[in-house]
């Protein structure tokens, strides 16, 4: 059973999957930083500094200064602002990944379209054959 497990773990698919998960986690950190540290501040400027996270509906009947305070008190609140923020974050992440993948695909296409080296002319082929024959005779 131990041998079967070792064989399973050493299969290429498992290793590839492990690498993909690790790279995905690292890529997630990059995309999250792009959205949170670059795009969200720009969006904040465009919306006049509106913080969606602070928008909520208080169902408890008690008064709270902020959504965070209401959540900390365990009050019944609907945090629709946090939901809107999550939607915006998701949209920005999806848009960022789209543009990153689009750029990678464009680079791959450009690389794939690189012209192949021209075929050697008849003279070059003949000279190559002569060179090879001379090299054989000298050995």
Secondary structure, DSSP 4 states (H G I P E B T S, - for coil): -HHHHHHHHTSHHHHHHHHHHHHHHHHHHHHHHIIIIIIHHHHHHHTTS--GGG--EE-SSS--SSHHHHHHTT--EE-HHHHHHHHHHHHHHHHHHHHHHHHHHHHHHHHHTSPPPPPPPHHHHHHHHHHHHHHHHH-
